[in-house]
Structures are given as C-alpha cells and as structure tokens.
Amino acid sequence: MGLNPMLDTVLCGCGSGLRRIRCCNLDNAALPQPESLELLNAMVAEATKLFNAKKLREAEVLVLKLLDLAPNHRLATRILFELRKAENRDPASEILARRLAALPASDPAQASAANLLLAQWLIGRGRHAEAEPAARAALKNSPRDSAAHHVMGIILSEIGQWRQGELHYRKALALQAREDPLVLGNLAWNLKLQGRLAEAASCYDRVMETRPVNRRAVGGYAQVEAARGNLAHAAELLDTALAEPEADRSLRLLRALLELAMDRPRAALARLDEAAGPLLPPELIARGQAYLKLGQTGDAIALFADAKRTQRARGRRYDAEACSRKAGQYQAFFTAARLAALPRPAALTSPQPVFLLGFPGSGTSLLEQLLAKIPGFAAADHGYPIANLLSLPELLNYPDCLEEYLIGDGEARLARLRAEVLDDMIASRIVTSEQQFFTLRAAGDAWHLGLIKMLFPEAPIIHLLRHPLDIAVTNFARDKTLEADCAVDLAALARHYALTMSLIQHYRGQLTLRYLPVRYEALVEDPAGTLRGVLAFIGTKAAIPGDAELRANRPAAADRMPGHAVARKPIDADGVNRFQKFEAIAPDLFAEIRPILAPWIDALGYTS
C-alpha cells in the first residue's frame, strides 16, 4: 500500500519551497481539473495583491498553500516563479518557468506569454540555444506579437544566425505603433555583428535621438565606433554615460575592455575596481586579461577559472552525450558509398566560397583578415553557417532527408539550396560584383562537410591547425559562448575539440575534399609565404601586400568589416606554445585535458 501523498512532507530539492510530491515528483494524473481551479481564484487574487504590494513573504506563504492544493494553477505558478527569480534561485526558477510553459493554455496568447517568459529567462542566463524552442512556440501562437519577434531576433542573433535575427527585429519594428528604442538598438547590434558598421551607427543615432540617456545603446554604439577605429569617440560615449549618477556596470566593463584594446591594462583594472559587489564572469575574464598583459599569469588563471565556475553554477553546461550522439549519426550517414550516389549541382563560376575550417582559437580570424587584404576577396566571417540551411523545411530530417535528392531533379533542388547561401551573401552586401571569392568560417561547418561537398563540390577548404593545448588556453581566457557551451569547462572544451577533429577525420576519409591544412604557427612566422601557398591552392594569382604590411595587420577604413576586426593586432608569435606558461603555473588544470588531447597532439606532429 503506497504512502498517502498528504503525509509526504519532504520539500523538493529544486528549491521551489513546495513539497516534492507537489513539485518535481508530481503525479500529473492527480491534478485538479480546470473547473476546480476556479474555486481558488479569490486566494490567487489575494496572493497577487500581496505580491504587487511588495509583501513578498506573505505572498509566498499564500502561494505555496495554493500550489500545494493545485500545482497546475497558472497564476499561482507565475507568482512563485517571480519570487524565486527575485531570489536568484535559478534551479527552482527554471523548473517553474518550464512547468508554466507546459500547462494547458486557455488561448494562444496565454501559451505564447508562458513560452516567452521561459525564453526570456533562459536568455538572461546566456542559454540562447535552449531558449529557441520556447521562442518558436511563442511565435507560432502569436505570429503578430512584436515581443515574440523581438525575442526570436535576440536568440537568432546570439547563436550566429544574424540575417534571420535581423528579419525578426525588422518584423518587430514593423508591428509597433511607435519605434521601440530597445528593438532598434538590438537591430543595430545585429548589424554590427554582420559587420555593417555604418548602418549600425545610423541605427544607434536614431536610438540616441529617442532616448539620449540609453545606457544599453551607448554600449553598443561605443563598440561599433571601436570596430570602426574611432576609439576616441567610443571613449567619449562611454565616459559621458559613466558620469551619470547611477552608471551601468556593463559600461564600466566596456570602458575597461577599451583600455585593454589600447594596451593600458592598469587603467583597465582601475575601471574594474569601480564595480560594486562580486565580479561577474565577463568582468573576471577582463581582469584576467589585464593581468596577463602585466605578466601576472597566476592571478589571471585564477580569475579565468573563477569565471568558468560561476558560469557553470548559473546552469551553463556541455552535453557531451548529445554531441557524441549527433556525431555518430552524421558519421553513420556520410559514407563514401552514399555520397557517391547523391547528385551534385553544376559547378559555380563566381563568386565562390572559401571555407576556413578550424576550432575557435585556431587562427581562422587572422587568416580571414589577411585574405580580406587581397583584391577579389570578401570576408563573410560567421555570416552564413551552413547549419542555417537545416532550418529549411526540406532539411528538417537532416541528414536522412538528403537521400530524397536521389529522386527526381535532385541537382536542381541542391542548386536552389546553394542559392540560399549565395543570395544571403549578396543581400547582406558581403559579396558584390567586385569579389570573386568570399570566406566562410563558422566553427559549426566542421559538422557539415558532407553537405558542403554536395553543395560546393569544388570549394577550397583551408583547415587552420594549432597546438591543441594552445587552443584550450586561448578559449579558457576568453568570454565567448562556443558551440554546445563547451567553453564553460576546460575538460569539456578538450572533449569537444577531440570530437570535432574526429568528425573532420571521418569526412576526409569518406569524401574527396579540396583540403589544405595550414599551421597557425607557420602563419605567424611567415605570413607572406603562407598566404602565397593558400592563394595558389585556391587557384588565384592575386598580388599580396608586403610582409611588413601583413604583419601590421591594420584594418582598412570600411563601412563593413568582420566582427573580429576590432580585436585585430599586429602579427606576433606570442600565441605559439602559450600553454607552457599556463601549465608551469597551474599543472592541475592540464591533468585532465592532456589525456584527452594527447592523441591529437601526436597525430598533428606537435611536441608535448
């Protein structure tokens, strides 16, 4: 005979404050029927009144009683979510937000609002990819809701689907009676990510006209100006905003990063010291980078490790099992026999893509910067990851759906898929009639070499290789969200690197690729000679600048440039064997990742 649920008084481990039998161990079959929930409306109205009056403890006591009676009461769940969110109790907040989104809704608008709440909560924790399904559900329920388009624009922009994000921002603005400065500012940031700096600056000017004291817009505008090389104007924008009585700490961080960009680490530390309370992960990373510039490597490592721990504590994690499962699926499908049977579209004339393959931190941005100096080359950066195609209806069951191209006019259908990429390059004004080549360097393209081979069978693939331990420490010292959130843990990063390299190895064994490996170490030692070899492989005799100009790596004035242009610096060998200094100071950090990376260190011919 089972235990009477009313006698189980153990509180749920998620921290919601509810009994576990009414929370994470809930039996959905025992929930009250919708008509029964109406009997609690008076109690819910009182809880709402208490919450709105900031009588939070009284509201909590009442709402916990309500949800013990009816765990599926929508408004009571929302109030408890808001209480736990205000207390920064993330596990409980997430569970309650997901429960709210899963509850049956009385109308599409109610369902949309609940999913939007979940999406926004996940966005606030930097978990943009996880937020996408909830945002999609919200948008399907309310296709003319400006807020739903805005949230979808944020997510798509953050996961690298910039053009799609731009479309949703513009739809959000079109649905508004009056232009919202927040949406307009986010559109400006999206344009900045696309490298469309003049357009971004114009958008920010409009935001500033609407709301002159707009700290969020000031931060974005300052970054655009820094990317354009207008460091003095960027500093002026930030300093003006920081002079306000309640200065935003994110602006202090940007000001510190600007000091770092101007190679003034002590000034950057002084800016960071002005922040009140514990430093947030981006601030910890910036402080660590300042210490690196000052030669205080041990202090920098401690800060980087602290930042990663904080990110993991906030729920960011690497799902090794899901990534391994996906890799196995791709490896099973993309075999030489299957690919030989699948059709190919006719060869491209111009413009042609050049794929820069490489794990983040391997040097693809440096090579793209150098190639952009060559006449006829356009830098598309992460502008169109091939993975974007997977959102098209005909590729939703990828990769198995590719076998459908065996039937009927598969070549023409593949040509139309390829046109999606080329049309986007032209629509984004990345490629013009003056360019013969454009470089694509999305890290996720390593997963899709099979599809790349089908769409662009003759495309050059330049693989940037670097010592795996240098790649690990480079990403350890950055505040960047990498694929599958692998950068929140050094061991996870090593595992994802090994998985990515195994995928590339598989594709090279099964496909005939136009593949050229290029060493990062060779690129920084002899940029001119390495670049000549790359151009010869691509098949162009374009002239290259002299060695001194290449080493200076100065950006040319342009309205459009890659997002990584702001971080470009003269070419030097500081990044070669960088890991040795880290390992000498913190050997424990490397104890777990060395066994994971050792096979690839040996296979690539690197020493220790």
N, C-alpha and C positions, 0 to 999 in steps of 0.2 A: 504494500500500500504506500503510495507516494506521500511525501511531505506536503502538508497544507501550505500553499503559497503564502498565505497570510502570516504564517509563523516564521517564514524565512526573512529575517531582519538584517541580513548581511548587506552592507552598502556596496554598490557597484564599483569595481576597481577603476573605471574610467574617470571617476571624479565628478560625475554629474550631481551627486548628492541623493540620487534615487536608489531604492533597493535594487539589487542586481536582477531580481525576478521581475522588476518593472522597467528594467533598462536593457543592458546588453544580453541578458538571459531571458528576454521577454518571449512569451508564447503568444504568437500573433493570433492563434485560434481563440484565445481567451479575451480578446479586446472587446470593449463595448461597441455596440452598433451605433452608427451616426446619429440616429434619433435619440439615443440615450445621452449623447454628449450635450445636447441642448439643455439638459437639466442642470448642467454645471455653468451655464452662461453667466449667472449672477456672480458666482465665485470668481470666474475669469475676469469679469468686468472690474471687480474689486482689486484683483491682483494687478490688472493693467493700471488702474488708478494709482495704486501704491508705487508701481514701477515708475510711472511718469512723474510722480511727486518726489522721486529720488529716495523713497523709503525702501531701500533695496533689501534689507534683512526681512522686513515684514512681507514684502512681495515674495521673497524666496520661500519663506515658511509656507505661505499660502499656495504657491505654485507647485511645491513639492507634494503637498497634500492632494492637489488636483491631479497631478500626473501619477500619483500612486493609485488613484481611483480610475483614471483614464489616460494611460500612457500615449494614446493616439490623439489627444486633444491638440489641435494645430496651434491655437493662440498660446496656450499654456507652454507648449514646447518652444515656441518662439521666445517667450519671456525668459524661460530658463536658459536658452541659448545666449540671449543678450547678457544675462547675469554672468554666465561662465566666461563669455568672451571678454567682458569688462574686467574679470579677474585674471585674464591671461591663462586660463586653464584650457590649453589647446586640445588635449585628447577629448575632454568632455564636449568642448565647443564643436569639434568636428563631428563627433558621433551624433550630437543633437541636430546639427545642420543637415547631415545626411538623412537622419530619420525624418526630418521635416520635409525634405525634398521627395522622400519615398511615400509620404502619406497620400491617400487618395484626395484629389482636389475637387472642389465643387464646380470649378470652371477653369478654362485655360489660363486666365490671368493669374489666378491663385497658384497654379502649378508653375507658371513662369516666374512669379515672385520668389517662390521657395527655391527653385533651381538657381535663380540669380543670386540669392543670398549665399548659397553654398559656393557658387563660382567665385563670388567676391571674397569670401572668407579664405578660400584656397589661394587666390591671387595675392591676398595680403600676406601669405606665408611663402610667397615665391614659388608656389607649386602650380605653375601655369598650365602645364600639360595635363595634370589631373583635373584642372578646372574646366577643360574644354568640353567634356560630355555634358556637364551640368549647364554650361552656357549654350550649347547646341539645343538642349531640351527647352531652355527658356525661350530661345529664339523661335523654335518651331511652334511653341504655344502662343507666342506674341510676336509675329513677324513684323509688326509695325511699331514695336516698342523701341524708342530711341535708346533707352538704357541697356536693353539686351544687345543691340548692335554695338553700343559703346564697349560693353564688357567683352564681346567677341573680338572687337578690334584690339583691345588690350592683350588678350590671350594670343591671338594670331601674331601680333607684333612681337611679343616676348618669346614665342617659340620659333621665330625666324621666318614666318610666312608674312612678310612685310606687305606685299602687294595686296593680299587678301585682307590683311588688317586695315590697310588704307581704305579699301572699298567699304568696309563696315563703319569706319569712322565717318566717311562721307555720307553713308546712308543715315547714320545717327544725326548728323547735322541737318540733312535734308528733312528729317522728320520733326525737327524742332521749330517751334514758332519763332524763337529768337536764338541766335548763335550762342551756344554754351562755351564759355572760355576753357573749361576743363577738357571738353571733347576736342576743341580746336587746338589746344596745347598738346594733347596726345597725338593728334594728327601731325602736328609739327614735329614731334619726336619721332614718329614713324618715318616721316620724310627724311629726317636726319639719319636714321638707320639705313635708309636706302641710298644715302649719300647725296640726296637732293637738297643741298645746303641752302641755296638761295631761296628755294620755295619754303623751306623750314623757317628761315629767318623772317620771311614775309608773313607767315602764319603767326609767328611769335609777336611780330609788330602789332598784328590785329588783336592778339590776346592782351597785350600791354595797354592798348588803347581802351579796351573794355574794362580791364581791372589792372590799373597801374601797379598796385601792390599785390602781385601774384607770385608768391614765392616759388611755386612749382614751375611756372612759366619762366621765371628768372633763371632757375637751374638749367632747364632745357636750352634756353636761349644762350646762356653762357657756354654750354658745351658745344653748341653749333658754332659760336664765334671762335672757340678754341680750335675746333676742327678746321675752320677757315683760316686759321693762323692769326686771328685777331685777338691775341692773348690780352692785350691792354684793355680792350673793350670788354672781354669776358670778365676780367678782374674788376672793372668798374661796375658792371652789372651786379656782381656778387657783393662787392663792398657796400654798394648803396642799399641792397636788401638787408645785409647783415647789420647795418646801422639802425634798423628798426628795433623798437623796444623788445619784441619777442621774436628774435631771429630764429630761423628754422635750422635745426642741426644738420639737415641734409645739405643745406647751402654751405655750412661750415666744412662739411666733408668735401664738397666740390671745390671750395677755395683751397683746401689742403691738397687736393689732387692737382689743382692748377700749380701750386707751389712745387709739387713733385715734378710736373711736366717742365717747369722752368729750372729743375735741378736745384731746388732750395729745400732740402729735407728738414733742416732745423725750423724753418718757417712753417713747414707743413705740420711738424709736431706741435708747434705753438698753437696753431689753429685747432688741432685735435684736442689739445688740453682744455680748450674752452667749452667742450661738450660736458653737459651735466649728466651724472649717473654713469652706469656701466656702459662701456663702448659696445656698439652694435657690430655685427660681423664685417660690414664694409669698412667701418672705422678701424677695426682691429687690423684688417688687411692693409689699409693705407698706412697705419702706424708702422706695421711690419716692413712695408716697402721703404719707408723713410729710414728705418734702422738699417736695412740692407745697404742703402746708399751711404750710410755713415760707417759701414763696416762692422756693425754690431749684429752679426749673423745669429748668434744665440738668442738674443732678445727678439729678433724678427721671427725665428722659428717658433718660439713660444706663443707669439701673437697669432701666427697663422694657424697653429694647432688649436688655440682657443676659439678662433673664428669658426673653424670647421666643427668643433664640438657644439658650439652654440647653434649652428645651422641644423645639425642632427637632432638636437634637443627640441627644435621647433618643428620637427616632423619630416624634414627632408631626408630622403633615403635612396639608396641604389637597390633596385630589384634585380639581383644577379640571375635569379631563376627565370624571370620573364625575358631578360635579354638573351640568355642561353637558349631558351625555347624558341625564340624568334630566329636566332642564328641557325639553329638546327633545321627549322622549317625552310629557310632560304637555301641552305646547303643541300637539302634533300631535293629541292625543286630545280635549282640551277645546275644542271649537269651538262656535260658536253653533248651527249646524245639528244637531250631535249632541246637545247639551244640550237643545235644544227638543224632541227626540223622546223623551228619557228621562223616566220618571214622577217625580212629586213626592208625598210623603206629605201627609196633611191638615195644615192649619195648627195650630201649637201654641197652647195657651191660656196656661198658666203652669206652671212657671217658664220663662222664655225666656233663651237665651244672648245675650250681647252680646260680639262678638269684637273684641278690641283688637289691631289689626294693627300691626306695627312691628318694624323691625330692632332687635336688642338695643342698648340705649343711646339709644333714640329717645324714651323717656319714658312707655312703657306702664305701668310700675310706678307712676309718680307718678299717672297718671290713674286707675289701679285703686284706689290708696289714697284718692283724693278721692271716687270713686264709692262706695267702701265706707262713707263717712260719710252716704250718702243712705239713708233708710229704704226697705227693699224690695230693696236690692242686696247680693249676696254676692260676695266676691272668691274666685274659684277658682284664680287665679294660673296656673301651668302644670299644674294638676291633671289635666286630661284633654286632651292634644293630640289633635286629630282623627287624626293619624298613628297613634295607638294602634289604631284600627279596622283598619288594614292587616294586623295580625297575626291577624285572624279568618280562618278557613278560606275563607269565601266571597269574601274580598277579596285572596287571596294573589297573584292575577294582575292586580293593580291597575296601571293604570286600565282595561285592556281588559275585565276582568270586569264592569264596570258595564253593558256592553251586554246582559248576561244579564237585567238588570232590565226589558228590553223584553218579555220572555217571561213569561207567567203573571201572577201577582199581585205585580208589582214594587212597587207602592205600599206594600203591607203589609210586604214584606221590607225596604224602606227605613225604614219606621216602626220595625221591630224594631232595625235598625242604630242609628237615632236614640235608641232607648230605652237602648242600651248606654251612651251618654253621660249621659243624664238619670239612669239608675239609679245610675251611678257617683257622680254628684254627691250623690245622696241617701244612698247607702251611706257615703260619706265624711263625711257630715253637713255638707257645704259648703252645701247648699241645704235649707232647712226650709220648713214651710208659711207662714212669715212673709215669705219672699222671692218677689218677682215676677220678678227678673232675677238672672243671675249672669254675671260677666265671665270670659272665657277669653282668655289672652294668650300662648299658646305661639308662639314665633318660627316654628316649622315650619308653622304654619297657612297661611302665605303660599303654600305649595306646594299646598294642598288647598282652595282657594277653590271649585273646581268641585264637589268632594264636599260642601263646606259648603252650597253653593247647592242641591244635590239634597236634603240632609237638613233644612236650616233655611232654606227659600227666603226667608223674611221677616226673617231675623235682621239686626239692625243691625251694620255693620262699621265701626268707628272706626279710621281709619288715622293713627297718630302720625307726623308728619314732623318732621325736624330737619335742620339743615345737615349734609350727608354727611361733611364733614371733622370736625365736632364728634363725630359718631357714631364715626368712625375713632379719634380720640384718646381718647375715653371708653373704648372697648374695649381700646385699646393699654395703658391704665393700669389694667386690671383683671386679676385672676387668675380668669378664668372660661373654662370649656370651652364654646365656641359650636358651633353646627351645623357638621358636617363639619370641625371643628377649624380653622375659618378664622381664629381669633384668634391663632394662633401666628406669624402673619406679617402685617405691615401691608398689603402688596400683596394677599395672599390675602383679607384682610378686605374690601378695596375691591372686589375681583372678585366676592366673594360678595354684597356689598351690591348691586352692579350687576345681578347675576343675579337676585336676589330682586326688585328693583324691576322688572326686565323681565318677570318672571312675573306680578307684580301688574298691570302694564300690559296684558299679554296677557289676563288674566282680565277686567279691566274692559272691554276691547274686545269680548269674546265673550259676557259674561254681564250680565244686568241685576241689579246688586247694590244693596242698600241701603247705600251707601258714603258716608262723611263723612270728608274729610281734616281733621285738626286739627294745628296747628303747635305744637310744643313751646315755641317762643319766645312764642307767644300764651298758652299755658297758664301759664307762669311770670310773664308780665307782668300778666295779668288772669285769675286762676284762677276767680273767681266768674262773670265774664261768659262765659268759655269753657265752664265746666261747665253754665251755663244753656243754651247752644247745643247741647251734647251731649245733655242731657236732653230738649230739645224734639225733637231728631232721633229719639231713641229712642222718644218718644211718652209721656212721663210728666210730670206737673206736680208731682212731689215737691219739697218745700222743700229748699233747700240752706243750709248754715251760712253765717255771715257771712264776709266777705273775710278778716278778721283770723284767724278760726279756721281757715280753709282754709290760709292762709299758714303758720300754726304747724305744721300737718300732724302733730299729736300723735296717737299711736295710742290707741285706747280699750282699757281692760283687757278681755281676752277670752281664752278657752281655745283659740280657734282663730283664726289670722290668717295672711296670706300670708308666705312665707319672706322676702320683701324688706322686711318691716316693721321688722326690726332696723336696716336701713340708712336708714330714712326720716329726713329732716331738714327744717327749715323751708324753704319755697319761696323761692328767690332766683334771680337772673339770672346767677350765676357760670358756669353751663354754656353760656351764649349766646356764640357766637364764641370759645369756649375754644381752638380750634385756632390762632388768630392768635398767641397767646403761644408755643405749641409751635413753630409754623413759623418765627417770628422767631429762635428759638434753634437749631433743627435743621432748616434748609430741605432738607437732603438726604433726610430722611425722607419728605418730601412730593413729591419729584421724580417718583417712580414712581406714586404713588397719584392725583396731580392729574389726569393724562390719563384715568385710568380713571373718576374721579368727575365730571369736568368736565361731561359731557352731563347728568348728573342734577342737578348744582348749577344749571345753566342751566334745565333743564326745571321744576325746583321753584321757580324765581324767586329763588334766593339770589344774593348778590353775592360774587364771588371766594371 
